[in-house]
Amino acid sequence: MNHVIANGQSTEAALPCSLEEFLVAQKLLPRSVVVEHNGEAVAPSEFSQRQLAPGDRLEIVRIVAGG
């Protein structure tokens, strides 16, 4: 196991893996989040191709609908 920094917290990840695989392992639905990877916004269509490496920084925001 290696670690990435997700929302300021060191988080274990089975690296190498895609961003999509990481999100699923964290019990997050890829369609329900917005992600910044090392300071760059990532389009949801790129989640499966974007590879994570040890020490990468992620900012993950859940999308919440409501009124």
C-alpha positions as CSV (number, residue, x, y, z in Angstrom):
1,M,0.0,0.0,0.0
2,N,1.0,3.6,-0.7
3,H,-0.5,6.9,0.3
4,V,-2.0,9.8,-1.4
5,I,-3.2,13.1,0.2
6,A,-7.0,13.3,0.0
7,N,-8.5,16.5,1.3
8,G,-5.4,17.1,3.5
9,Q,-5.4,13.6,5.0
10,S,-2.9,10.8,4.2
11,T,-5.0,8.0,2.7
12,E,-3.9,4.5,1.9
13,A,-4.3,3.5,-1.8
14,A,-3.5,0.4,-3.7
15,L,-1.2,2.1,-6.2
16,P,-0.8,2.2,-9.1
17,C,-4.5,2.7,-9.7
18,S,-6.8,5.0,-11.6
19,L,-8.6,7.9,-10.0
20,E,-11.9,6.0,-10.6
21,E,-10.6,2.9,-8.8
22,F,-9.5,5.1,-5.9
23,L,-12.9,6.8,-5.6
24,V,-14.7,3.4,-5.6
25,A,-12.3,2.1,-3.0
26,Q,-13.2,5.1,-0.8
27,K,-16.9,4.3,-1.3
28,L,-17.5,7.4,-3.4
29,L,-19.5,7.3,-6.6
30,P,-17.4,8.8,-9.4
31,R,-20.5,10.6,-10.8
32,S,-21.2,12.3,-7.4
33,V,-17.8,14.1,-6.9
34,V,-15.7,16.9,-8.3
35,V,-11.9,16.2,-8.2
36,E,-8.8,18.2,-8.3
37,H,-5.6,16.2,-8.9
38,N,-2.3,17.9,-8.0
39,G,-4.0,21.3,-8.5
40,E,-5.7,20.4,-11.8
41,A,-9.4,19.9,-12.2
42,V,-10.2,16.5,-13.7
43,A,-13.2,15.9,-15.9
44,P,-15.3,12.9,-14.9
45,S,-14.7,11.4,-18.3
46,E,-10.9,11.3,-17.4
47,F,-11.3,9.5,-14.1
48,S,-10.7,6.0,-15.5
49,Q,-7.5,7.1,-17.4
50,R,-6.0,9.4,-14.7
51,Q,-3.3,7.4,-12.8
52,L,-2.4,8.1,-9.2
53,A,1.1,7.9,-7.8
54,P,2.4,7.9,-4.2
55,G,2.2,11.4,-2.7
56,D,-0.4,12.8,-5.2
57,R,-2.7,15.4,-3.8
58,L,-6.5,15.2,-4.3
59,E,-9.2,17.5,-3.4
60,I,-12.6,15.7,-3.5
61,V,-15.9,17.5,-3.2
62,R,-19.2,15.7,-3.0
63,I,-22.0,17.1,-5.2
64,V,-25.1,17.5,-3.1
65,A,-28.5,18.3,-4.7
66,G,-31.2,20.0,-2.8
67,G,-33.4,22.9,-2.5
